[in-house]
């Protein structure tokens, strides 16, 4: 989870959250901050349980030391500490072979790009999906494979005339990269620009939710795999990740949330 505290602590402290329910009954939720071995500022992750009962409102969040003295703290979101800047890449060549493929070559030799593992593609809105391969070279004559049979999909941005797609690949030190899109089954798509993000990217610490249940089922008629997540208590979820053994196929995924809504009947 993203929210963290930066606090001054001298000894082992108790973390206490006072939360008032809608019915006016005060409920206290307590936790212990451990492994504080020296004085100074410390970062701690707020537990998922505390975030859940607080509904992201931490106005009643308090920290006390071993003498029951309140300890000052500040709450901030680490996601805003990520500083990355977009830079446009030069397109060295763009070749479109009718009913075959689109090939685009860009340089990959500037210091800011070295060992980067992502490229940004700005693509004119389309309903077409495209498979692509990525290869690298040091002389633009001999090319070596990096990724193959990857999918560009959901290329329709309702808020603009183009969509930005990030493609990922393994770290490498090639001087040039080549993107080839398969045009055998549809017309070419219009790639307006290729770029990359440079600058420092700070890794955000996360807490893993360990009390979630999940069930996997198959919809054979629609040829879909359905994964249903559930929990006995309300949880604040910032993201879901999967460990996938095979990279041969890519899949489109949709996320649905089961919510109850109240509606008022009018005459």
C-alpha positions, -999 to 999 in steps of 0.1 A, spaced: 0 0 0 12 35 -8 5 55 24 34 58 48 43 77 80 74 95 89 76 97 126 101 106 155 102 77 179 125 70 209 113 36 221 88 9 211 55 27 205 19 17 202 -1 27 172 -37 36 181 -65 46 157 -98 60 172 -126 55 147 -162 66 153 -188 44 136 -219 58 119 -240 50 149 -219 72 172 -202 43 190 -164 48 194 -143 18 183 -106 16 191 -81 -2 168 -46 -7 181 -14 -20 167 23 -21 177 52 -5 159 81 -29 163 118 -30 155 125 7 164 161 4 176 174 40 174 162 76 177 154 96 146 129 97 117 114 64 106 91 53 78 64 28 85 37 13 64 1 17 75 -15 -17 78 -43 -26 54 -66 -32 83 -61 3 96 -67 18 61 -98 -3 57 -116 7 90 -105 44 85 -118 45 49 -87 66 40 -96 92 66 -67 93 91 -78 123 111 -81 102 142 -49 84 138 -26 87 168 9 73 178 20 70 214 54 61 229 59 37 258 51 65 282 18 72 265 31 105 252 17 114 217 43 113 190 41 137 160 40 123 125 33 132 89 14 112 63 24 113 27 19 93 -5 51 79 -20 36 78 -55 41 115 -58 78 112 -51 84 95 -85 101 120 -108 102 109 -145 104 130 -175 93 121 -211 118 124 -239 110 119 -276 131 94 -296 143 100 -331 128 77 -357 156 66 -380 134 48 -405 98 37 -409 89 11 -436 54 -1 -444 52 -33 -465 17 -37 -479 -1 -67 -463 30 -76 -445 45 -55 -417 54 -20 -404 90 -17 -393 103 13 -372 139 17 -362 150 41 -334 184 48 -317 189 34 -283 224 46 -274 220 78 -253 230 75 -216 194 82 -204 181 52 -224 208 28 -216 194 -3 -198 159 11 -199 132 -15 -201 103 5 -215 92 25 -245 62 48 -249 42 46 -282 17 73 -291 -8 58 -315 -37 73 -333 -70 60 -320 -81 27 -336 -102 -3 -329 -75 -26 -344 -53 -48 -322 -17 -55 -333 9 -81 -325 45 -69 -326 81 -80 -321 111 -61 -308 147 -67 -319 180 -51 -312 212 -44 -333 245 -26 -330 250 -20 -367 214 -20 -382 224 -50 -403 223 -80 -379 192 -80 -357 186 -101 -326 153 -110 -310 142 -93 -277 105 -100 -275 80 -117 -299 43 -120 -304 33 -93 -280 -1 -75 -283 -11 -39 -286 -47 -36 -276 -73 -11 -263 -60 16 -286 -90 39 -283 -88 69 -260 -122 86 -256 -105 117 -241 -81 124 -269 -73 115 -306 -44 93 -296 -35 67 -269 -2 61 -251 10 25 -248 40 14 -228 58 -17 -241 83 -35 -218 113 -56 -227 145 -71 -210 174 -48 -201 199 -47 -230 228 -26 -244 220 -26 -281 226 6 -301 194 4 -321 159 -11 -316 134 -22 -342 97 -26 -337 78 -47 -363 40 -48 -363 21 -75 -381 -1 -60 -409 -11 -93 -425 -47 -93 -411 -54 -56 -410 -43 -22 -422 -13 -5 -405 -19 16 -374 -5 52 -372 23 54 -347 27 92 -341 57 92 -318 80 69 -298 97 80 -266 109 70 -232 108 82 -196 140 92 -179 148 103 -144 147 86 -110 119 61 -103 114 54 -66 102 20 -57 71 22 -35 69 -2 -6 38 -23 -5 19 -44 20 6 -78 7 -30 -87 17 -28 -122 30 -65 -128 40 -80 -127 6 -97 -157 -9 -99 -164 -46 -117 -189 -68 -109 -197 -104 -136 -208 -128 -140 -214 -166 -167 -200 -188 -163 -225 -217 -191 -209 -237 -175 -175 -238 -139 -190 -235 -131 -169 -205 -113 -175 -172 -129 -159 -142 -110 -152 -110 -132 -141 -81 -116 -124 -50 -133 -121 -17 -126 -111 19 -145 -114 52 -136 -77 59 -135 -46 38 -101 -41 23 -84 -12 5 -67 -26 -27 -43 -5 -47 -32 -31 -72 -33 -68 -83 -3 -87 -97 0 -121 -113 28 -145 -116 25 -161 -150 46 -191 -161 42 -188 -198 49 -157 -220 36 -173 -252 2 -156 -250 -12 -123 -239 -47 -118 -226 -71 -89 -222 -84 -85 -187 -113 -66 -172 -119 -59 -135 -153 -57 -120 -163 -47 -84 -194 -59 -67 -211 -29 -51 -244 -21 -36 -261 11 -46 -291 28 -30 -317 44 -53 -346 66 -43 -379 60 -59 -397 91 -72 -433 95 -82 
